[in-house]
Amino acid sequence: MINYQENYQHLSPVWSHYTDIIVDHAEGSYLYATDGRKVLDFTCGIGVTNTGHCHPKVVEAIREQAGKLLHGQINLVVHKPLLELVDELRTIVPPTLDGFFFSNSGAEAVEGALKLARHATGKQNVIVFQGSFHGRTNATMAMTTSKNSYKVGYQPLMSGVYVAPFPYALRYGWDEEKTSQWCLDELELLLMTQSAPAETAAVFIEPVIGEGGYIVPPKSFMKGLRELTQKHNILLVADEVQSGFGRTGKWFGIQHFDVEPDIMTIAKGLASGMPISGVISRLDLMSKWIPGSHGGTYGGNPVAAAAGVATIRAIKEEHILDNVNARSAQLIAGLAHLREKYPQIADIRGLGLMIGTEFRDANGKPDKAFTKAVQHGCIDRNMLILTAGPWDNTIRWIPALVASEGEINEGLNIFESALAEAVK
């Protein structure tokens, strides 16, 4: 008989662990542990299981495809599920983005987008934003600025990465429009003083900052950014790894700003838990990507692609985006009510079911200790929830997009109990 607890001790300690839960199975919004616990999962595996755990349509697609073809390396053959996935994606992405490349993880997709941007433009440098998270591979570590813990001991990293301020109004203490304009001005200054437009291939941005604290930029900033990149002939890359596939109440976060990027990266929610990611761009850009200069053995795996097709169809057929917006309004209203009772809640922000609750102390400083106390209180009450931000002072709400009204209320009740305990 397998001793799960003993084998747990043999996992590499490079993985940090929020809990000691060993999962037996999962369904919808819940994880079921080997010790009998039923746990409300408001992490979705960090924004992955958007259709809930083990959505029946996704599971059936995986089972069916597993009996047909497990692996078809794309340089050798092209399989039906991948072409079906392209067909589904073409119905939800901007029509100008008509070229598709597939890999396995979000970091792979971002590295792919970087390589594409360099080949397509003949330029080398990239600009990212303060608070961004783009991955933990070598290039994407260099592009990640949400926490220094992801880089400690690995430097020097890839050069040619420049960091611009992100319009985080609460941090600067200004209103959104003043913050937006200042950040655009600083970006212009960066292009004048650090990375000239003639050397800058692309600007990478998360439409909603994820790991950096679930921060939504003003619409004026995103429109200004698009105008600025077009003015200087710089590609705009939307990193939709966490904000894609309905998480924000639209298919993609960028759609809230009436802006079209030149390149999009996708992963996480694409296949409800199966590992697949993608780079989507205009074919005229991809035609400049030197054949054979990028690729991978497993990219576009047929079983993962079939899960992606089933995921997109389920979101459409079950009107899941409507549920996202209804549950978003419910969650924000519930959190606003709690804010009236608990002044430690400094901000409630987000789009769809990508909501951040930021905590600050009586002096207006980030309060990591209080935030962690609330998080641990939720975990003790069998609800998984994550923190975010450079100071770990933001609770991020990432429930399944199929979460019910009752499940959102359950989460709010657990959160309130944890808050009450933390203030004692």
Helices and strands as residue ranges (DSSP letters): H 4-8, E 23-27, E 30-33, E 38-41, H 44-47, H 56-66, H 80-89, E 99-103, H 106-121, E 125-129, H 138-143, G 148-150, E 161-164, H 169-172, H 176-193, G 197-199, E 200-205, H 219-231, E 235-239, G 253-257, E 263-266, G 268-271, E 277-281, H 283-286, H 302-317, H 320-341, E 345-351, E 354-359, H 368-380, E 383-384, E 386-388, E 394-397, H 405-423
